[in-house]
Amino acid sequence: MNTQRHVVRLGDVHKEYGATRALDGVSLRVRAGDAVAVMGPSGCGKSTLLNMIAGLDRPTRGTVEVAGQDLGAMNETELALFRRRHIGMIFQFFNLIEDLPALDNAALAAQLTGTPARQARDRAAELFEELGIAGRKDAYPAVLSGGERQRVAVARALMNRPALLLADEPTGALDSRSGEQVMDLLIDLNQIGQTLLIVTHDPGLAARCASRTVELGDGRVVAEHGLPEHGLPGPGLPEPGLPGPGLPEPGLPEQSPERAS
Ligand SMILES: Nc1ncnc2c1ncn2[C@@H]1O[C@H](COP(=O)(O)OP(=O)(O)OP(=O)(O)O)[C@@H](O)[C@H]1O
């Protein structure tokens, strides 16, 4: 089996918080180009799973590999650097830095991996253009609409061309129109090869954006829908540790500023 093609490989992952069994033997593989939705009732372990994959928390037992790298073999510093370089994250409430203008929020993600400020700002400007928010570069998060904030967060997540984009309820705080636009954006990104893992309560989001749905219940995978290990015949992972596809030139298909909120 060609393990290089798997961006995520979880092997029998358990996570206990004291007496609470948050994950109870989850095995999951996500291939390059896949769009996988993780669903399930509140408390079933979705966020815990996301945190394991992002290296924000460690399993009690079991293995987590992302982009061919064993996260369990990394110390905290290595893990933080790995996360910055190879994993993009978007959250329900955007998690932008309120004191920084929109463009700087995105540029910072590249600067933190050692990219010079000028280059980081150029990359951020390119992404803002592609995401239809070029006119909002200097705006502070407080004056942006929810949809615009999520686009800034998407730009930030894509800055380092991550192998994996993780989304935690990405439309949960948006009105239906902005939510639709963010969904379209995620679909566009996946269509150009971006591997996605989305945690959501929203069956509509899962149905539209994901080729595969994994349902958790009490910390276990209880059902899977769609094609297991579907994957697009996209660029995949060149080598472990190398960046993912990100946004190729000249930008997102069918993306136009009119679609911004
Ligand atoms: N840091 C923690 N300390 C103690 N218990 C925790 C911690 N994180 C999660 N849990 C527990 O683990 C279980 C799974 O929680 P998790 O947040 O992963 O569920 P979830 O499916 O994401 O829920 P929701 O949909 O409500 O966000 C729950 O019982 C939760 O209370």
Ligand as a Chemical Component Dictionary entry (heavy atoms), coordinates in Angstrom:
data_LIG
# 
_chem_comp.id                   LIG 
_chem_comp.type                 NON-POLYMER 
_chem_comp.pdbx_formal_charge   0 
_chem_comp.three_letter_code    LIG 
# 
loop_
_chem_comp_atom.comp_id 
_chem_comp_atom.atom_id 
_chem_comp_atom.alt_atom_id 
_chem_comp_atom.type_symbol 
_chem_comp_atom.charge 
_chem_comp_atom.model_Cartn_x 
_chem_comp_atom.model_Cartn_y 
_chem_comp_atom.model_Cartn_z 
_chem_comp_atom.pdbx_ordinal 
LIG N1  N1  N 0 -10.275 18.633 28.145 1  
LIG C1  C1  C 0 -11.242 17.804 28.552 2  
LIG N2  N2  N 0 -11.315 17.423 29.846 3  
LIG C2  C2  C 0 -12.268 16.571 30.272 4  
LIG N3  N3  N 0 -13.212 16.034 29.460 5  
LIG C3  C3  C 0 -13.196 16.386 28.176 6  
LIG C4  C4  C 0 -12.215 17.278 27.646 7  
LIG N4  N4  N 0 -12.446 17.434 26.316 8  
LIG C5  C5  C 0 -13.533 16.673 26.030 9  
LIG N5  N5  N 0 -13.963 16.044 27.145 10 
LIG C6  C6  C 0 -15.097 15.101 27.192 11 
LIG O1  O1  O 0 -14.905 14.150 26.155 12 
LIG C7  C7  C 0 -16.144 13.839 25.524 13 
LIG C8  C8  C 0 -16.052 14.193 24.042 14 
LIG O2  O2  O 0 -15.996 15.603 23.914 15 
LIG P1  P1  P 0 -15.843 16.360 22.526 16 
LIG O3  O3  O 0 -15.717 17.814 22.837 17 
LIG O4  O4  O 0 -14.771 15.736 21.741 18 
LIG O5  O5  O 0 -17.250 16.070 21.846 19 
LIG P2  P2  P 0 -17.917 16.740 20.560 20 
LIG O6  O6  O 0 -18.504 15.629 19.776 21 
LIG O7  O7  O 0 -16.940 17.610 19.884 22 
LIG O8  O8  O 0 -19.073 17.616 21.206 23 
LIG P3  P3  P 0 -19.752 18.976 20.630 24 
LIG O9  O9  O 0 -20.466 18.569 19.364 25 
LIG O10 O10 O 0 -20.709 19.345 21.711 26 
LIG O11 O11 O 0 -18.678 19.978 20.414 27 
LIG C9  C9  C 0 -17.214 14.625 26.261 28 
LIG O12 O12 O 0 -17.765 13.799 27.246 29 
LIG C10 C10 C 0 -16.433 15.767 26.892 30 
LIG O13 O13 O 0 -17.061 16.211 28.067 31 
# 
loop_
_chem_comp_bond.comp_id 
_chem_comp_bond.atom_id_1 
_chem_comp_bond.atom_id_2 
_chem_comp_bond.value_order 
_chem_comp_bond.pdbx_ordinal 
LIG N1  C1  SING 1  
LIG C1  N2  SING 2  
LIG C1  C4  DOUB 3  
LIG N2  C2  DOUB 4  
LIG C2  N3  SING 5  
LIG N3  C3  DOUB 6  
LIG C3  C4  SING 7  
LIG C3  N5  SING 8  
LIG C4  N4  SING 9  
LIG N4  C5  DOUB 10 
LIG C5  N5  SING 11 
LIG N5  C6  SING 12 
LIG C6  O1  SING 13 
LIG C6  C10 SING 14 
LIG O1  C7  SING 15 
LIG C7  C8  SING 16 
LIG C7  C9  SING 17 
LIG C8  O2  SING 18 
LIG O2  P1  SING 19 
LIG P1  O3  DOUB 20 
LIG P1  O4  SING 21 
LIG P1  O5  SING 22 
LIG O5  P2  SING 23 
LIG P2  O6  DOUB 24 
LIG P2  O7  SING 25 
LIG P2  O8  SING 26 
LIG O8  P3  SING 27 
LIG P3  O9  DOUB 28 
LIG P3  O10 SING 29 
LIG P3  O11 SING 30 
LIG C9  O12 SING 31 
LIG C9  C10 SING 32 
LIG C10 O13 SING 33 
# 
